[in-house]
């Protein structure tokens, strides 16, 4: 089960493909020993081979009757295994294998079934977890966003760009981020009516070609850009295929799917809009033109996406427990998602056993073993076990050929991140620069993984006190995201926020405050004034305003944030207590020492009770109260409080 041929590092999970690969290795080895030229045999030789392995001459001749006089190993295997894969549904060890994507996702995906089709192969990026549809070049997510009420439902396919695909499917994304990427109401809803996401009922293999798909999704836009003198046909041919390079299967209850050529969304009905016309009043299906599909899936807030995250884990657990799948592959995938969703306690024993299995089967230096070691290192790092994580990562990195392997870049980035956590900044910055240079050379400056490496380098430079260089990198990332994703995309907002932090650290408070205000405004419009991500941006702005001397507005915004958190999270939630402490700091800076003292004491008392006396947040509150008491002239109590920190083990 080598990488690229059915291993867990490739995302391939079909047992019959593993079997085919094993048969192919045996055949090629035998033919090489026989010195058969290029692995090609006469048809009569293949007929005799089929008889040797248990078939009759009549069956063998019937199978090969339409073939040429000579067949290669690959032709022969396509014939044998293609026949097994072409049946719509077959059974393997009691579990279902289907070659129809709609059937797979609607009837077998949740139960740990399998999909296998000769035109789809697993890719070598385990984090993206896709099948490549060879005829169109489109990558399809091997899982689904399950927005159903919990069972049944229909599957539709959302075609999108790589960056949008990563934002929608990556398990590290919060539900709010995924929801923001999915919904198309508001200023981004420029095609159809309704809250939701635009999809079609056809997977890649059911389109005649990629051009038919692009015409279906972008007909009017491509026509406009072809006629635009500043863009033209070359722009269309270059840019539009990227917009449908990835495919996300989405499961949804039938009542929430609206084929707008036939069925109006509730918003269309309320406005008296007939099915078949978009917001610009253009027909979906113009007379004399090929018919098109557009299905609007209604997405009701981030709660539905949160439920989908849980259902993804349920499906992955079923697959990992299925005897019919490539078990190591399924367990690796499950371990990755558990890690990204913060479920380390469940993931650690699973991945430890998986690593032991890989070492036993493949040996310690194999690529499969190294990938598993890298995942275990991530889990250990998340638990603060840096030394064991480092012991796993360094051999994994040494086993890769530098510059020829994306896996080497992945391990280098991972080790650099770990070294940053361990405060080994000098080695970390060298690794980050090496990774960033290679990523730019190999995949370009605008690739998501390049931006990730750029962010890591900016982080360690900030830790080293190189604030200006850190801010320059953050600015580059911001400009790139604005160009590719647009100014209000969640990832763009993250880049703007990171730049604001870097500018704040560099002492450029005015530009930092301007950027924080922009992010806050967009998040308030997108998520609402009480959403945690909105309040986080509001707090960042309040802190910056206080640091630049605008105490009055800083205190006002801190009060607003605290009030919102008390109403939504409760009086003793850790985030509420942190907000209370930050307001006290702002009041302290403004000179309102009595109110600052009252709030800081309330926050400290609650943190000691809820978080414990040695929690870092509790200790920060003690330090803040000590400084405040000193400024109030209460040196004796300040000294007594400080002793509590000094006496800690």
Beta strands, then each sheet from edge to edge (+ up, - down):
strand 1: 40-42
strand 2: 70-72
strand 3: 89-92
strand 4: 95-98
strand 5: 114-115
strand 6: 120-122
strand 7: 130-133
strand 8: 138-146
strand 9: 154-160
strand 10: 197-199
strand 11: 246-252
strand 12: 257-259
strand 13: 295-297
sheet 1: 1+ 2-
sheet 2: 3+ 4- 5-
sheet 3: 6+ 7- 8+ 11+ 9-
sheet 4: 10+ 13- 12+
end
